[in-house]
Amino acid sequence: MRLAGPGLPDTKVRATASSNLNPSHREKLWGMPAYAYCPPLKTNYFSFWKPGNRNEKMGNELFDFISKYITLTADEQRAIEDLDLFKSYKKGTVLLREGDVTDEYYFVVKGCLRTYYNVDGEEKTTALYTEAESVTPLCVTTRTPSDYNIACVEDSILAVATLAMEQEIFARFPRFESLCRMVSEELLAKNQSSFDTFKTASPEQRYLHLLNTRPDLIRRVPQHQLASFLGMTPQSLSRIRGRLAKQQVV
């Protein structure tokens, strides 16, 4: 299976059986973005290293991530090293626009991405992704125009892959498929927990949860985008932050 990636409001993860529903039906039923479910495909955490001293640190970070799950053989490591997938993007770059279709998915090596909808002329941020998180647009699997956008919140370095690349590496090294499944299952559990927290928490509790679990987003994401992500107005977020500051919580 493939996950959209960790987030707070964007982690509307349901049981695997929900993948049998039409995406538009899911959106009507649960009142959530249709793309936020878990389609039955494999996550992609295996192919994000480019040889050369310039990217050595990024390669080491990826290998450290993989080593939490499996120990790579020399052949597997060389196969990863042969994949030239790193790309740099400037802050504000739109990777996917509403109405477009792409076959690319992303792994954040450095930087921050967000997904957002355009609703009555206003951008509604639904997810934020930072280092070691992946973003797989729903249109990669459905081949239908995207309902939402993906953009860089800050200058970012991404590993960009396609399903064809994934299938090639899986065919050569089937063990990577098991690795991706393990990571997917782990993320599914985390995402369900985050989703439950978001649905049951008050606006202030959502902010405190974010402060405790992903404090880097507070300083990295513009306040109006952060407020949208938390399901409130910028003014409400400002009041909450002011009140907590007086209480010396933040």
Beta strands, then each sheet from edge to edge (+ up, - down):
strand 1: 86-89
strand 2: 94-96
strand 3: 104-110
strand 4: 113-119
strand 5: 122-129
strand 6: 134-135
strand 7: 149-152
strand 8: 156-162
sheet 1: 1+ 8- 3+ 6-
sheet 2: 2+ 7- 4+ 5-
end
